[in-house]
Amino acid sequence: MEFINKEDIVALSNPGIVSRQLLNPKNSSSARVTITEVHLEPGACQPRHTHDASEQIWYATKGTGKLLLANDKTQDFRAGDVARFADKDVHGLLNDGEEEFVYISVTAPPIDFGYAYSHGSEASPI
């Protein structure tokens, strides 16, 4: 069994975005999954991107936004919705709502997302 104390959860950030690394290669021996809790302020955007060898499942827990998909397509995404992206699927997110948008991301196999964020912290109070 592994236990990760909430005071030990690292947060990564970019302008308007905080990604709490709940379970990742740096705090877990899991070779199967990364779990993150992502918070986007109103107007914040995660640009379209892909993951070559991992799929992701996003579960929206708060707010409304738009999934940014391939070929400039979008899809409404709101609390309670689930989206699954296969390897190499283009995906991103725009918080076009008036409140914070929060989602849980499950990535398999695991990815260390530090490369995608400009700021890190030792622990997150969120």
Secondary structure, 3 states (H helix, E strand, C coil): CCCCCHHHCEEEEECCEEEEEEECCCCCCCCCCEEEEEEECCCCEEEEECCCCCEEEEEEEECEEEEECHHHCEEEEECCCEEEECCCCCEEEECCCCCCEEEEEEEECCCCHHHHCCEECCCCCC
